[in-house]
Amino acid sequence: MSATPKAVPRPVSKAPAPALREDKTYELADMFKMLGDPSRLRIVIATLEGPVSVGDIAERLGLSLSLVSHHLRLLRAARLVTADRRGKQIFYMIHDQHVAHVISDMIAHVNEDAE
């Protein structure tokens, strides 16, 4: 019985890593901690498709409005999502393309194992 060969890792860029001040290292670690909660991560993923209301997020993910609102407040403070008030409703979206790329790339990364 032969073992299934493992995929050969692709070479990584030889470009130097971007410089990061120590205080920014802590800020970055806090952002990743924020994404360590599955509910918050699911909320961030829901905002990748464009502006979405709290109610739509709650319904789509099967979470309570108060829990979604709580998580969105934390995600806004961490600059992972941003809000846009339209009349009485607030719509949330991914903060910027940097965050969108990180999340999208990590989704692609974990899905590679599934193929």
N, C-alpha and C positions, 0 to 999 in steps of 0.2 A: 504494500500500500504506500503510495507516494504522497508526500505532503504537498498541498497547494502552494505554489510559489507566491511569495509576497510581492506586491507592486514595488518597483524600484522608484525611490523618491526622485522627483525632479530636482535639478540643481536650483538653488536659490540665488538671488541676485548677489553679485559681488560688490554692489554699491555700498558705501558705508552707511551704517544705521544713522538716522537723523539724530542730532543732538537733542538731549532732553534734560532741562534743569531739574534738580532734585525736587523742588516744590511741585513741578509739573508731573514728576513721576508719581507722586502721591495722588494728584488730581486724576491722572490716567488710571491708576489702580482703583480709585473710587468709582470711576465710570464703569470699569469692568465688573466691580462688585455689584453695581446697580443692575447690570445685565445678568448677574448670577441668579437672580430670582426668576423662576420660570414664568410667572404671571407678567412681570415687567418686560421680560424678553418678548413674550407673545404680544404685548401691547405695542412695543417698538416695531415689531415685524408688521403689525396691522397698519402702522402709519407709513410704511414704505410705499403703499399703493396711492398715497395722496391724502389730502385732508379728510379726516374722519371725526365724527362727533363722539362724545363720551358714551352716549346711548348706543350708538352703532358698535363701538368697541365692546361694550358690556354685553350686548346681545350676541355678537359674533363669537366672543370668547366664553360666554356662559358665566360671566362674573357679575357681581353686584355693581351698581352705579357708584356707590360710595367707595368700594375697593378700587375700581378703575380710576376714580377721581383722585384718591390718595396716591396711587402709583404715578399718575400723570403729574401730580404736583412735584414728586421726587424726581421724575425724569426731566421735567422742565428745569428744576434747580441744577441738575447735572448737565444741562445743555445737550440732552439727547433728543428731545422733542421740543417743538415750539407750538405756540397757540395763535389762532386767528379768530377774533370774535366777529360773528356775523349775526347781527341782531341780538337775539337772546341766547343763541347757541355759540359754543366755542368748538372750533374744529382744531384737531391736532395733526401735526405732520412731523416727519423726521426733521431734525434740526438743520442738517445740511448734507451735501453730497459725501463729505468725509465719513460721516456716521453711516449713511446709506451704503457706502462701499464696504465698510468694515462688516456690517451685518450681512449684506449680500454675499460677500466673500466667505464668511464663516458658514453660512448656509450651504454654499457650494462645497465647501471643504467637508462638512459632515455628511453631505449627500454623496460624496465620492465613495465612501465606504459602502454605501447601499447599492452601488452599481455592480 
